[in-house]
Amino acid sequence: MKTDVEYLEFMWPMRHFLITCGDIETKSNIIAVSFCMPVSKEPPLIACAIGRRTYSYKLIESAKELIVNVPPKELKAKIYYCGFNSGFQVDKFKETGLTPRPARKVKAPIVDECIAHMECKVRQEIETGDKILFIGEVIEAYADEALLKGERKVEYAKGDFPRKIYATRFKSS
Ligand SMILES: Cc1cc2nc3c(=O)[nH]c(=O)nc-3n(C[C@H](O)[C@H](O)[C@H](O)COP(=O)(O)O)c2cc1C
């Protein structure tokens, strides 16, 4: 026997990322993103789906740049803060205590507490539904040396399979 479910519940577990955008000199922001994955090796491309009502959407849309920062599990509370609050209302760097540091090539800052960073130039934007899919070309990628040397082990931040299963809402065709 099978029963109807909300499809999204079955896409978990998903990794959590912190995407930074904007300009370190003026206004920058952090958004928690789980809809993020590699979509090409050559050229190196990452796709991230960003809600069209978010502050980050405004910043990425205007600068055509973003950084995918990879947070360790210890940052989970801060990831959730960045995912439940908007840069329209708060300065997330200030409120979380996360440290902005200049990136190599793009104007947005990296989140220093993250273990790896992918600087991207937006090459394509695709309207999906409530999100815009930004396809970013990775122009710089770097990570903590200790990690690469095997001196540090990390557990990546991810969401677990949800406890609650909802009824689905498919449109009738
Ligand atoms: C764990 C987690 C994952 C999220 N993943 C996404 C995502 O993939 N895309 C998205 O648009 N919003 C996602 N969100 C919601 C945004 O982070 C949230 O709307 C945020 O407040 C937007 O911030 P901004 O207005 O400062 O850009 C996620 C939230 C959480 C907590």
The ligand as an SDF file (V2000), in Angstrom:
LIG
                    3D

 31 33  0  0  0  0  0  0  0  0999 V2000
   17.7510   25.2100    6.1650 C   0  0  0  0  0  0  0  0  0  0  0  0
   17.1300   26.2310    5.2560 C   0  0  0  0  0  0  0  0  0  0  0  0
   17.2560   26.0890    3.8840 C   0  0  0  0  0  0  0  0  0  0  0  0
   16.6990   27.0280    2.9980 C   0  0  0  0  0  0  0  0  0  0  0  0
   16.8390   26.8740    1.6520 N   0  0  0  0  0  0  0  0  0  0  0  0
   16.3820   27.8320    0.8220 C   0  0  0  0  0  0  0  0  0  0  0  0
   16.6070   27.7240   -0.5920 C   0  0  0  0  0  0  0  0  0  0  0  0
   17.1940   26.7720   -1.0880 O   0  0  0  0  0  0  0  0  0  0  0  0
   16.1610   28.7470   -1.3690 N   0  0  0  0  0  0  0  0  0  0  0  0
   15.4910   29.8320   -0.8530 C   0  0  0  0  0  0  0  0  0  0  0  0
   15.1100   30.7290   -1.6100 O   0  0  0  0  0  0  0  0  0  0  0  0
   15.2540   29.9340    0.4750 N   0  0  0  0  0  0  0  0  0  0  0  0
   15.6870   28.9780    1.3060 C   0  0  0  0  0  0  0  0  0  0  0  0
   15.4820   29.0930    2.6450 N   0  0  0  0  0  0  0  0  0  0  0  0
   14.7430   30.2510    3.1440 C   0  0  0  0  0  0  0  0  0  0  0  0
   15.5900   31.5410    3.1220 C   0  0  0  0  0  0  0  0  0  0  0  0
   16.8290   31.3130    3.7330 O   0  0  0  0  0  0  0  0  0  0  0  0
   14.7880   32.6420    3.8400 C   0  0  0  0  0  0  0  0  0  0  0  0
   13.6730   32.9780    3.0610 O   0  0  0  0  0  0  0  0  0  0  0  0
   15.6050   33.8830    4.1830 C   0  0  0  0  0  0  0  0  0  0  0  0
   14.9490   34.5560    5.2270 O   0  0  0  0  0  0  0  0  0  0  0  0
   15.7940   34.8420    3.0260 C   0  0  0  0  0  0  0  0  0  0  0  0
   16.6540   35.8460    3.4660 O   0  0  0  0  0  0  0  0  0  0  0  0
   16.9060   37.2140    2.6880 P   0  0  0  0  0  0  0  0  0  0  0  0
   15.5700   37.9130    2.5410 O   0  0  0  0  0  0  0  0  0  0  0  0
   17.8230   37.9630    3.6110 O   0  0  0  0  0  0  0  0  0  0  0  0
   17.5220   36.9170    1.3890 O   0  0  0  0  0  0  0  0  0  0  0  0
   15.9890   28.1500    3.5260 C   0  0  0  0  0  0  0  0  0  0  0  0
   15.8550   28.2820    4.9090 C   0  0  0  0  0  0  0  0  0  0  0  0
   16.4050   27.3380    5.7740 C   0  0  0  0  0  0  0  0  0  0  0  0
   16.2560   27.5050    7.2460 C   0  0  0  0  0  0  0  0  0  0  0  0
  1  2  1  0
  2  3  1  0
  2 30  2  0
  3  4  2  0
  4  5  1  0
  4 28  1  0
  5  6  2  0
  6  7  1  0
  6 13  1  0
  7  8  2  0
  7  9  1  0
  9 10  1  0
 10 11  2  0
 10 12  1  0
 12 13  2  0
 13 14  1  0
 14 15  1  0
 14 28  1  0
 15 16  1  0
 16 17  1  0
 16 18  1  0
 18 19  1  0
 18 20  1  0
 20 21  1  0
 20 22  1  0
 22 23  1  0
 23 24  1  0
 24 25  2  0
 24 26  1  0
 24 27  1  0
 28 29  2  0
 29 30  1  0
 30 31  1  0
M  END
$$$$
